Amino acid sequence: MQTPEEKVVDILKNNRIDIAATLPCDRIKALLPIIARNIKTIPLTREENGIGICAGAYLGGGRPVMVIQSTGIGNMINALLSLNLTYGIPLPIIASWRGVYKESIEAQWQFGKKLPAILEASGINFTVIESLIEIDKLDEAIKESFVCSHPHVILISPAVWEGSTSEVPKPVEICARNVDLTFSGTILKPVLTRYDAIKVIAENIADDLIVANLGIPSKELFEIKDRKLNFYMLGSMGLASSIGLGLALVQKKHVYVIDGDGSLLMNPNAIISMGALDPRNLTIIAIDNAAYGSTGNQETCTQSQVDLELLAKGCGILDTVKVHTADELGKALERKTGFIHVIARPVNAKCPEIPLSAKEIRDRFIEAMRK
Ligand SMILES: Cc1ncc(C[n+]2csc(CCOP(=O)(O)OP(=O)(O)O)c2C)c(N)n1
């Protein structure tokens, strides 16, 4: 007899799911290891980051799902609306629904009880599975998400797993290990603007993929060199590098992400995941103008406190470089360095709006990748 956990994995496999981005909940501690044995699993450090990774994986030709605790949806709402609903990107989200059924943790009650109303108000489709006999609703929800190109949350009650005989594996043994990192860097007075840096990037990239950060970076790239293989972000601050990572996981092409210091500091989880997964075909170009450039150059803490290259190394990305000039940037791109820290001046070029809708950006990007 199949356990409920095995049944769920069967449904995922029958739907050709090839990536599962996960973050644990106690109630699914038997489900997660069975998923990991059957489907490529990306362990997350924050659920919002998973939205970007899964969006990139989908755009690149994959069929991802997320498997999380329902509370994580609270960390994902902006991303679900500004990325999945705006661009029309499917994502089945299997959420262990806490706060309602036999819940003893008081901190789960507020969000758990209100969650259906929050999803309803957000225009996000959802399905509730109260018991094992309803498990086939999962299959319908996954299909609905991919056919209609939007996210679909499946709230699974802990009642579904009651009486399951699936085993929970013992924790892995923690081994001794060295931390071996010496670092020193010099940040010179910046000479390049973001526009100068993007010109160098556009000149050095042939038929590779570019994910461009929201706001002025995307507009500058569009003006300098529009191409179908550019994915312009229109919102979802912090997710450019996550999308790039998801693309790199499923694509053979090299992926370049034009990110910003403010955005990377909003979601350092992206480079934590990159360090863990270590894809060889991903370059994050962190254009560090020490400012939230697109909103008027308000100071960020790279001006005095945080060194992004050291942060990347601390996340496990060892292939890093700091560049100050067009020549240095060109060489770093040629070498396909994993993390390029570009020291730039806080200057915004005056560029027009991008005359493409989100779905046009999506469609031409997907089509150009298939060629
Ligand atoms: C969640 C969220 N908070 C704030 C904003 C407003 N916002 C849009 S772009 C931006 C600045 C991004 O700065 P950075 O990543 O350093 O890139 P730059 O514009 O300097 O190239 C901000 C704060 C937003 N879009 N979303």
PDBQT file of the ligand as one rigid body, heavy atoms in Angstrom, charges set to zero:
ROOT
HETATM    1  C1  LIG A 401       9.916  45.354  -2.394  1.00  0.00    +0.000 C 
HETATM    2  C2  LIG A 401      10.271  46.654  -3.032  1.00  0.00    +0.000 A 
HETATM    3  N1  LIG A 401      10.776  47.663  -2.282  1.00  0.00    +0.000 NA
HETATM    4  C3  LIG A 401      11.126  48.825  -2.878  1.00  0.00    +0.000 A 
HETATM    5  C4  LIG A 401      10.961  49.008  -4.213  1.00  0.00    +0.000 A 
HETATM    6  C5  LIG A 401      11.330  50.303  -4.887  1.00  0.00    +0.000 C 
HETATM    7  N2  LIG A 401      12.547  50.175  -5.676  1.00  0.00    +0.000 N 
HETATM    8  C6  LIG A 401      12.532  49.928  -7.017  1.00  0.00    +0.000 A 
HETATM    9  S1  LIG A 401      14.032  49.874  -7.704  1.00  0.00    +0.000 SA
HETATM   10  C7  LIG A 401      14.755  50.208  -6.222  1.00  0.00    +0.000 A 
HETATM   11  C8  LIG A 401      16.236  50.427  -6.128  1.00  0.00    +0.000 C 
HETATM   12  C9  LIG A 401      17.056  49.265  -6.577  1.00  0.00    +0.000 C 
HETATM   13  O1  LIG A 401      18.385  49.545  -6.244  1.00  0.00    +0.000 OA
HETATM   14  P1  LIG A 401      19.590  48.665  -6.720  1.00  0.00    +0.000 P 
HETATM   15  O2  LIG A 401      19.246  47.246  -6.644  1.00  0.00    +0.000 OA
HETATM   16  O3  LIG A 401      20.806  49.090  -5.980  1.00  0.00    +0.000 OA
HETATM   17  O4  LIG A 401      19.727  48.986  -8.257  1.00  0.00    +0.000 OA
HETATM   18  P2  LIG A 401      20.026  50.378  -9.015  1.00  0.00    +0.000 P 
HETATM   19  O5  LIG A 401      18.697  50.983  -9.317  1.00  0.00    +0.000 OA
HETATM   20  O6  LIG A 401      20.870  51.219  -8.138  1.00  0.00    +0.000 OA
HETATM   21  O7  LIG A 401      20.731  49.939 -10.251  1.00  0.00    +0.000 OA
HETATM   22  C10 LIG A 401      13.811  50.337  -5.197  1.00  0.00    +0.000 A 
HETATM   23  C11 LIG A 401      14.145  50.640  -3.772  1.00  0.00    +0.000 C 
HETATM   24  C12 LIG A 401      10.415  47.921  -4.960  1.00  0.00    +0.000 A 
HETATM   25  N3  LIG A 401      10.211  47.986  -6.284  1.00  0.00    +0.000 N 
HETATM   26  N4  LIG A 401      10.090  46.780  -4.329  1.00  0.00    +0.000 NA
ENDROOT
TORSDOF 0
